[in-house]
């Protein structure tokens, strides 16, 4: 069990922890591969072909260092705290399990994120004024929280989906801001049953939460529809013209 970010090692340990001096060390006492995840004060790198598991109930603090995933990372029932940017490479996979991931930088996903029942929370801890989301990601619970008026920038299109709950939490003087990264509209899709909780949030006009309403289809006229419509319009016009011309004569005959 982790306590206050520190833990004594045993002969079977193969995990990361945060030491007293704020330096992240990697203890590798049993490896089946020649390569191992690399941890430093700058963050954690999990190269392609390697795995990293956070023990259930454990908490791993990166002290605002980046989490770079090229291999396989499983949070299980544990937690990542103090993460700067989460960067999942094309070869990488992050399994959220039932854990929690807190990050203060960007969320850059080119690989796989398997949300499970996890909660991903964007926080102010690392001092960034913006948070950029890129790549296609399905979150279970996504929390965007800031007391500094942080801006959360989403990719144009429908690349981000929330399956559980979306929470937007700012303050009255510093609301959180949601905007699109490009000229197009960024849509945060909501899966069936997903919920939204919003408190002091400013959603820009180029961001839609939930699916955009579908445009009403224009009925097709068919191969002969347009000429027929033109003919019908002309006949109606001629009928009205004849009626207007004969109306005075009918009025005279009735006297």
N, C-alpha and C positions, 0 to 999 in steps of 0.2 A: 504494500500500500504506500502511495506517495504521501508525504507530509511536508507542507510548506515548500514544495518544490525540491526537497532533498530526500535522499534515501540511501541507506547503506547497500553496497553491492554484495552479491553472492556469486558463487562459482557458476551459476547457471544464468546470470543476467545477460541480456542482450537487448538493451534499450537505452534511451537517452534520459537525462535528468538535468535540472538546472542547479548549479553549485552555488556556494555562498557568494563568490565573487562575481556572479552574473555571467560566468563563462559556461557555455553549454559543452559538455563532454559526451563522447560516445564510448560506451564500454562494450567491447566486443570480446567475449571470452570463449564463444563457441560459434563458429561460422562454417557453413557448408559451401560458401562461395568465396572466391578470391577477392571480391569487391564488397564493400560495406557502405551503408549510409554514412555520410560525412557531416558532422555537426561542428559548429564553431560559433563564435559570438555573432557572426553574420547570419546565422540561421541553420537550417537543416536541408541537406541535399540527399535525396534518395535516388541513386542512379538506376538506370534501366537494368532489370534482371535481379534487383534486390528487393527485400521486403522490410517493412517497419510496422510494428504493432504497438499501439498504446494499450497498456493493461487496463482491464475493466476496473473502473473506479479510480484510475490514475489520472493525473493532470500534468501535461507537458508544456512548459512555458518557454517560448522562444525569445522573450525579451525584445519584441519587435523585429526579430530577424525573419527572413523570408522562408517559406516552406516550398521548396522546389522538388516536384515529384516526377521522376522519370520511371520509377518502378511501381511497387504496390504498397500503399499505406492504408492501414485499417485502424480506425479510431475505436471501433467496438463500442464498449460502454464507458470509455474514458473521455478525455477532453484535450484539445489544443487551446492554449491561451497565449495571449501576447504575440500572436503571429502578425508579421508585417503583411507581405503579399503572399497569397496562395497562387502558385503557378503550377498547373498540371500540364506536362508535356504530352505530345501525341502518344508516347509510349506509356504514359503514366495512368494510374488508377487510384482514386481516393474513395475508400469505403467509409461512409459516415456512421454506419451501424446505428446504435442508439445514443451516440455520443454528442458532444458539443464542440463546435469550432468557432473561436473568436478571432477576428482578424482586424487590423487597423489600416491595411493598405489596399491593394487591388485584388480582384478575383479574376484570374486569367486561366481559362479552361480550354485546352486544345485536346485533351484526352477524355477520360471517363470519370464522372463523379456519380457514385451510387449512393443516393441520399439515405436510404433506409428510413428510419424514424428520427434522424438526427436534426439538430438545430444549428444553423449557421448564423452568426451574429456579427455585424459590422459595428465596430466601436471606435471611439476617439483616441484610444490609448496611445497610438503611435504618432499622433500629431498631424496626420495628413488632412488636408482640407477637402480633398475629393477622393472618391472611390470609383474605379473603373471596373465594370464587368465586361468580360469578353468571352465569346464562345457559347456553345449551346449547353445549358445547365438546367436540370430539373432539381429544385430544392424541395425538401419536405417542409421544414419551418425556416423562414428567412426573416431575420430581424434587422432593420436598418435603424440604428439608434445613434443620436448625436445631440449634444448640448451646445455645439459650436456652429450649427448651421451648415453641416457638411453636405456636399453635393454628391449624389450617387448617379453615375452616368452609365446608362444601359445601351447595348448595341441596338442599332436600328433593325427592325424586323421582329419576329416572334421567337427569339432564341432562349428566353428565360421563362421557366414555368415554376409555379409554386403549387405543390400538391397538398400541403397541410394548411399552414397559416402564414400570412404576410403581415408583419408588424412594422409600422412606420411611427417612430417616436422621436419627436423633437421637443422644443420648448416654445413658449409664446414669443419670446424675443429672438430665438434662433431656430426656426423650423427646418426640418430636413428638406432637401430639394432633390427631386427626381427629374432627370433630363435625358435626352437622347444624344448618342455620340455622333450621329450623322444628320444629314438633311431629312432622312425618313423618320417615320414614327417608330418608337420603341414600344413594343407591347409586352407587358408582363402577364403571361397567360395564367389563368387560374384553373386548376383541374376541378372536376366535379366534386363538390363538397368542401372546397378550399374556402377559407375565411380571410377577411382583411380587417385589421385593427389599426386605426389611424389616429394619431394625436399630434397636432401641429406639424403638418406635412404640406409642402408646396409641390404639387405635381404639375410640371410644365405642360403646355399644350401639345408638345410632341411626344408625350408619354401616355399610353393607355394601360389601365389596369383591368384585366379581363379581356375577352375577345372583342374585337371591333365588330359592330353590327354589320351584317352582310348587306351589300347593295341589292336593291330590288331588281330582279331581272327584267329586261325589256322584252316584251313578247316578240317572237320572230314573225315576220310577215309571210314567209314562204316565197316560193319562186314567182307566183303571180299576185302576191299580196299587195305590193306597192302599186302596180297598174290598176288593180281593182279598187284600191283606196282612192286613187286619183279620179277614176271614173265615177265612183260613188259621190265624191265631193262635187264634181261637175254637175251630176244629175240633181243633187240637192240644191245647188245654186240656181240651175235653170228652173226648177220647180218653184222656188221662191220668187224668181223674176216674173214668171207667168202669173202667179197668184197676185202679185202687186199690180200688174197691168190690167187684170180682169176685175179687180175689186171695185173700181168706180162704176163700171158698166152694170155690174150686178146691183149696185146701190141705186142707180137711176131706174132700172127696170122695176124695182120694188115700190116706187112711188105711185 
